[in-house]
Structure formats: structure tokens, C-alpha cells
């Protein structure tokens, strides 16, 4: 008598593979804007893609998969402070800051350093508002917070960035 064993379909889902091929670069840019470094961005992208893959069969609106992935990424990033915040501590001058070679590179570097000084929620709000061009209500929906909290976090973040940019330019 032979034992019956369930067979597993190990072939990757063609729809998911097509989604990753289409959206991977934009999602990585988004992860890089949120985290500020490529290592954490890769980890965040991988975590997001795993979560999307695990929920693939339960996702109803296939036309909004990119928004679903962005929301998953933003929520994973914001909740990660519980894990990462206790193990890592920011420094004033990280060893891997590139030396600017032109004015645009210097401006870009200044923006990245300013974003790195913000807290996770403030940074997520700034990235969603100015990098992803979302309105306040959409940001609140993506992060699972109220519009009032979005406004206050954005206001504090912009104030912190103004203080930093003012100090750096003088």
C-alpha cells in the first residue's frame, strides 16, 4: 500500500513574476527613499515582496497591486522601528557617505542626510508626499494613521529639515 502525499505546485505564479518584473525597480526606489541605504532597502523590498506573494491569492483588486505593495512596504517600514530601533543608533557622519563631485550630487546628498535625521514615521510621510506625490488622505490610508497625524508629522518633519538645511548652509 502506498501512502498518499499531497503534491506541491512549486512552479512560480506567472502573474506574480510578471508583477515583480514590472514593478521591482520602482518599488526598490521607493524602499531606498524610505530607508536611506541600499542594504535596508533591499531587505524592505524583499520583505514586501514576500508579504505580497503570501497574500497573492487573497488580493481582490489586481489592478491596484502596486498600491497594495506600496502600502505593505510603508507599513512594514514604519513598524520596523520596533525591531531595528533598539539595535541600531544613528551617527552624525556615517562612514559610507559619498563625497559630492558636483552641485547636484551635493544637493542630493544634503537631502539624503536630512531625511536620515528624521524619525521613521516623519520620513515615511515626507517620502509619500514629495517622492510619491500622494495627498494627505492617501498617506494616512497607506500608513494606517489619521489625516491629522499625517499633517502634524509632515509639519514636524519639514521643520526639522528646515533647521537642518539652515544649519548646514551657514
N, C-alpha and C positions, 0 to 999 in steps of 0.2 A: 504494500500500500504506500502510495506516495503522499507526502504532506503537501497540502495546498499552501502556497505562499503568494502573497499579493505581489504583483509586478509593479514596479515603479516606472513611471514615464520620466526618464532623465533628460529627454530632449528639451532644450530651452524653448520657452514660449516665443514664437516668432513675433508676436505683437510687442512683447516686452523688449526683445532685442532691437526691433525697429525703433521703439520709443527711445531707448538708450542711444542708439546711433544718431538719432535726430536731435536729441536734447542734451547730450552729455557735455558738450563744450559750454553751452550757456549755463547749465547748472553748475559746472565747475567754476566758471567766472563768478557766479553768484556766491558759491561757497567761499571762494577766495576773498571776495569783498566782505563777507561776514567774518571770516576768521583772521584774515590779515597775513597768513602764511600758507605756503603750498602744502606742507605736511598735514596741518589740521584741515585744510580744505579738501584734500584727498580723503581723509578719514570721514569727514562730514558727508562728502559726496557718496562714499561707499555705504555709509550707514543709511543714508536716504534711499539709495537705490535698493538696498536690501529690504527696507521697510515697504517701498513701493512694490517690489516683487512679491513679497509675502501677502500684500493686500490686493494684488492684481485681479484676482477673480471676484473680489468684493467691490471693486470700483465701478460705480454705475456710469458716471459721465466720462466716457472715454475721450470726448472732445476737449476736456479740461484737465488732461493728465499733467501737463506742465505746471499748471496752477496747483494741482494736488501735490506734486513733487516739491514745488517751492514752499508750500505751506508746511509740508513734512520737514523740509530742511530747516526752515526758520524755527519751528517748534523744537526740533532736535538741538539746534544751536542754542536757543535760549535756555532750554532745560539742562544743557550740558554744564552749566556753571556749578551745578551740584557735584558733578564728578571732577571736572577739571579745575574749578576754582580753588579747591583745597590743596591740590598738588602743585600747581604752577603759580609763580608770582612774577608779575611783570618787572622789567628793569628799565632804567632810563635810557640805556643805549644797548640794544641787543647786538650781538656780535655779527649778525648777518644782514645788517642794514647796508644796502648798496651805496657806493659813492656816486653822487649825481654827476653826469657828464654833460648835461645841457640844462637850460632853464626849464623845459617841460618835464624832464626827469626829476629835477629838484622840486618842482611844484607837486608832481605826483608823489614823490617820496614824503613831502611835507603832509600831504593829505593822508597817506597811509599811516604816518606816525601819529597824526591827530586822531584818526579812527582807532588806532591801537590804544589810545589813552581812555577811550570811552568804555563804560560797562557794557556787558553783553546785550542787555535789552536796548540801551540807547543806541548802540552800534547797529543792531538789527533794524531799529526804526529808521535811522538815517539811511541805511543801505536800501531798505524797501522804498523809502520816499524819494531819494535822489538818484539811486542807481537803477531801481526797477520802475520808478515813476508811478507808484501806487498812491491813491488818495488815502486819507486818514482812516476812513471806514474799512477799506480793503486791508490796510495794515493791521488794524485791530482784529479783523477776521482771521488773517494769516497767523497772528501771534496769539490769538485767543485772549485778547485784553480789550478793555473798553476804549472808545474813541477819546475820552477824556485822558486816559492813561497814555495813549499814543501822543496826544498834544503835549502833556507835561513832560514825557520822556524826550520828545523832539525838541522842546524848548530848552530843557536842561542840556541836551547833547549839543545843540547849536551854541549855547552859552559857553560850554566847556571848550568847544572848538574855537570860538572867537577868542577866548582867553589864551588858548594855546598858540593860535596863529599870531595874536598880538605880541605875545612874549617872544616868539621865535623870530619875528621880523625886526624887532628893535635892537 
